[in-house]
Amino acid sequence: MDSDTVSVERVIRAEPEEIFALLADAGRHESFDGSGTVQGTSAPSRPLELGSVFGMSMKMGLPYSTKNTVIELEPGRRIAWQTKGFGGVVGGRIWRYELEPQPEGSTLVRETWDLSQDKQAFLLKRSSMPATTEKNMRRTLDRLAEAVEA
């Protein structure tokens, strides 16, 4: 991995606002997560706003939790949150979704895994994580499409 980001994209047959509503509800992330690591939120579901902080229960072998802060938000167009764990000692990666309207009510959805601010970026970039994350992000976009195209 040469750059700090991995991105995948897919056209989904739904309006950007419908897709954004799902992305901006942390309580629903488990329903479309393609990695199988998201186990749910630590608080009731609510729409996210710029600066919102939400906890996520995770499991990758062993259970753990993350603290996520919404750092970018343009309703119907973009949302990104930065993830940290273990009291901020690890993490800093950014998960970003960008939505671009397409003809006939479709949307180009781009998901990006951004390590530019991650404390473990050096190690992560040299591991199997970028390839695994790319595969999981493709599954996430497939599941997101299933959720909104039905």
N, C-alpha and C positions, 0 to 999 in steps of 0.2 A: 504494500500500500504506500504510494508515494505522497498522496495528498492527505489532508486532515479529514476528508469527508468521503462517505459512500452514499450514493443516491440511487434510488430506483423510481420509476414512474409508470403510470398506467392511466389510460382513459377509462373513466367510470361513467356509466349512463345514469347520471343524477346531477341535479343542480348543485353548484358549489355550496350554497347555504345549507342544503340538507346534509352534505358530507361534513361541513364545518360543525354543524350542531352535534354530530356524533363525536368528532375529534375534541370539541371543547367541553365534553362531559366526561371528566375523569372516571366517573363511576361506570362508564360503558367501555373503557379501554380493554378490559379483560375479554369482552365479547369479540373483538376483532384482532387481538394480539396474535401474530403469527409465530412468535417464538415459544409460546407456552409458558413463559416465565411470569407474566402478570397474573397475580392472584386476587387482586381487588384493591380498593382504596381503603384508607384507614378512617375515612369520614363519609358522611352521606353524599350522594351524588349532587352536584351543583354545577351550573355553567362556570367555566373558567374565565377570568379576566386578566388583563395585564397586571402582573405582580402577584397573582394568586399563588398560594403555596398549597400543595397537596401531597399527602403521603401515599405511597403505594406499597402493598405487600407483594413480595416477589419470591420466586423460588427457582434457583438454578443449582440443582443438587440439594443444597441446604436453603431453608427459608431465610430471607433477609428483608429489610425495608429500605425504601428510598424516600428522600425529600426532594420534591420537584417544584421549581419556581417558573412560572410563565414569564418569559423574557421578551417575547415578540407576539404581537396579536394585531391582526387586521381582520375584522369580522368578514367571514365569507371568502377570505383570500390566504391567510397565513396564521399559523400558530406554532410556537416553539416553546419548549420548556427545557430547563437545565436540571440534570439529575445528579444528586450527590447522595452518598451513603455513609454509614458508620460515623455519624456526627460531622460530616463534611471532610473527613480524612481522605476518602476516595471519591472518584467521580469528577464531574464537571462536564461530562458529555452533553451534547444538545441534540434533542430530537425535534426535527422541524418538518412541518407539513405545509406545502404550498399548493394552492388551488388556482387553476387557470380555466376560465370558462371556454368551452368548445362549442362548435355548432350543434344544433338540435338538442340542447339541454344536457350535454355531456360536460365532463370536467376532467382536465388533465391533473392528476394528483401526483405530486412529487414528495417522497419521504427522504429525508437526509439524516444521516448519523454523522454528527460533527464532533470531532475530537480536538478541535483547536484549543479548547480551554480545559481539557481533561488532564488530571494529575497523573494518570497512568498512560497517556497517549503513546509515549515511546514504546512501552511494552505491548500495548494493545495492537499497535500498527504492525508489530513484528510477530504476531500470533495468528492463529486461525480465526480470530474474532471478526475481522473485516469480511471474510468470505461467508462465515456463518451468519453474520448480521445481514448481509445482502440477501441471502437466501430467505431468512426470516422476514425481512421487510417485504420481499415479493409476496410471501404468504399473507402478510398483514394487508397489503393492498388488495389481494384476492378476497380476503375475508371482509374487508371494508366494502368492496363492490357487492359481495353477496348480501350484506346487511342493508344497503340502500337501493339496490336494483330490484329487489323482490317486489 
